[in-house]
Amino acid sequence: MTGWLGLLRRLPPETAHRLAVRGVRLAPALHLPRSERLRARLGPLDLPHPLGLAAGFDKNGEAVDGLLRLGFSFVEIGTVTPRPQRGNRPPRLFRLPEDEAIVNRMGFNNAGMERVAAGLARRRRRGVVGVNIGINRDSRDPAADYRRVYERLAPLADYVALNVSSPNTPGLRDLQTASRLRPILGALAEAQAGLGASRPLFVKIAPDLGQTELEALVETAVACGVTGLIVGNTTISRPEGLRSPLSREPGGLSGRPLFALSTELLRRTARLARGRLCLVGCGGIFDGRDAYAKIRAGASVLQLFTALVYRGPRVIRTILEELEALLAGDGFARLEEAVGADLG
Ligand SMILES: Cc1cc2nc3c(=O)[nH]c(=O)nc-3n(C[C@H](O)[C@H](O)[C@H](O)COP(=O)(O)O)c2cc1C
């Protein structure tokens, strides 16, 4: 391990993360080869390739342009809550290098919607940027609070992701049940009508959902006109075979050990959605084979986070080159043709 990545890995995780966000702001443009085969669609939005950055890296939208320059085809900022929030007490971020994983219990630390809105408003709008929205830990009225963040930030973004799946805000994941989700989606639909600005809406789900909950969630999302689902967030489970002692820390697990679980959830979701929702595959993508497996399991686009921590920005190019070769090898002229190929 040499260079910047090696240096960052020797620092405490949160210090390294802060420095990485600052460093990315100064990042030069990395040129990726253009490929017709890799063109993708995030709902109605056209992308040059399918690989985006997942929420949590740039919670306040401070490094969006730098992240786009690194080569991500879209960047999701957040989670942003109505009011600023400090999050949980440190330590709350743990590297599990033996497992190429991370455990985090950050708890929606963020600068709040006003600061984030000011930053987004200063940008020249270029590239696809999504805002992942959440609620403060002490929220008494989730539907009203999600609506406030939506109204403030949706006009400044290309899409909105509703986070009802973070394990680090008590009770948040209960909002995935159809009866709790419906009023929230209703409030956002009203907000959207009021703004007169339509933005694609994605719901980000937990990889720990049971089949009955998943079925109800998919039908609710379709009925409420949601564009798609992000599948998914970190897991509170601990898959067998984890080697790092830090895996016992409470919080959400991401990275390699999340791949199988999140890809299985993606497959189940795709079977239920039957083409009615755009699915974003996220969880444990480290190389082209992982990316290809998610596409074949039903994802139209992809997001990653943990691989960026362990591999650095060149992982973007490597994944795309490998994915292109795998698609070509199987005779797919366009990525779209491979979406759901394993579903039978
Ligand atoms: C340190 C850290 C912070 C995260 N913060 C958020 C967040 O604020 N909102 C969110 O929706 N997901 C958050 N995530 C989850 C990621 O967006 C992603 O869903 C998850 O890490 C799985 O992808 P990966 O295995 O490629 O990392 C966070 C993940 C990590 C590692």
The ligand as an ORCA input file, in Angstrom:
! r2SCAN-3c Opt
* xyz 0 1
  C     -19.202      5.377      6.489
  C     -20.496      5.151      5.773
  C     -21.499      6.097      5.877
  C     -22.712      5.898      5.210
  N     -23.676      6.853      5.288
  C     -24.831      6.694      4.608
  C     -25.827      7.694      4.633
  O     -25.666      8.760      5.231
  N     -26.992      7.457      3.947
  C     -27.198      6.313      3.241
  O     -28.252      6.154      2.622
  N     -26.245      5.353      3.177
  C     -25.088      5.513      3.836
  N     -24.122      4.537      3.771
  C     -24.402      3.291      3.025
  C     -23.836      3.335      1.611
  O     -24.448      4.356      0.862
  C     -24.063      1.981      0.892
  O     -25.454      1.748      0.803
  C     -23.416      0.812      1.629
  O     -22.165      1.187      2.159
  C     -23.230     -0.410      0.723
  O     -22.353     -0.151     -0.345
  P     -20.782     -0.564     -0.320
  O     -20.700     -1.994      0.132
  O     -20.297     -0.338     -1.717
  O     -20.132      0.360      0.651
  C     -22.895      4.718      4.439
  C     -21.879      3.771      4.339
  C     -20.690      3.967      4.995
  C     -19.597      2.943      4.859
*
